[in-house]
Amino acid sequence: MGGRWFHAPFIRAAEGLELAGVVTRNPARRAEVAEDLPGVPTFDSLGELIDAGVDAVTVTTLR
């Protein structure tokens, strides 16, 4: 929820930043990303995202 409602909107609104992708293996979350963030790719792992060439990451976890 933090990524969807906090991180993604602020990253997209910040000048000079690009939301390069979202890491999730959850099919429901992938569908949410496709709906909320058209064109933003999803990745199965942080390693895959890093291999795509990102410069920085932000992490949201559930307790």
C-alpha positions in Angstrom: 0.0 0.0 0.0 2.9 2.4 0.8 4.3 2.0 -2.7 0.9 2.5 -4.4 -0.3 5.5 -2.4 2.9 7.1 -1.2 6.1 6.3 -3.1 4.8 6.0 -6.7 2.9 9.4 -6.7 5.8 11.3 -5.2 8.3 9.7 -7.6 6.1 10.5 -10.6 5.6 14.1 -9.4 9.3 14.8 -8.7 11.1 16.7 -11.5 14.0 14.7 -12.8 12.8 11.3 -11.5 11.3 8.4 -13.4 9.5 5.4 -11.9 11.5 2.7 -13.6 9.6 -0.3 -12.3 7.9 -2.1 -9.5 9.0 -5.3 -7.9 6.3 -7.8 -7.1 5.5 -11.5 -7.8 1.9 -11.1 -6.7 -0.5 -11.3 -9.7 -3.0 -9.0 -8.1 -0.4 -6.3 -7.5 0.9 -6.7 -11.1 -2.7 -5.9 -12.2 -2.8 -2.9 -10.0 0.5 -1.6 -11.4 -0.8 -2.1 -14.9 -4.0 -0.1 -14.1 -2.5 2.6 -11.9 0.9 3.0 -13.7 0.5 2.2 -17.4 3.8 1.5 -19.1 5.7 0.9 -15.8 7.2 -2.5 -15.9 7.0 -5.1 -13.1 9.9 -7.3 -12.0 10.0 -10.5 -10.0 13.0 -9.5 -8.0 15.1 -6.5 -6.9 18.0 -8.0 -8.8 16.0 -7.9 -12.0 15.1 -4.2 -11.4 18.8 -3.4 -10.7 19.8 -5.2 -13.9 17.4 -2.9 -15.8 19.8 -0.1 -14.8 18.1 1.8 -12.0 20.1 4.4 -10.0 18.1 4.2 -6.8 15.3 2.2 -5.1 12.7 2.8 -2.5 11.4 -0.1 -0.5 7.9 -0.7 1.1 7.4 -3.8 3.2 4.5 -5.3 5.2 4.9 -6.3 8.8 
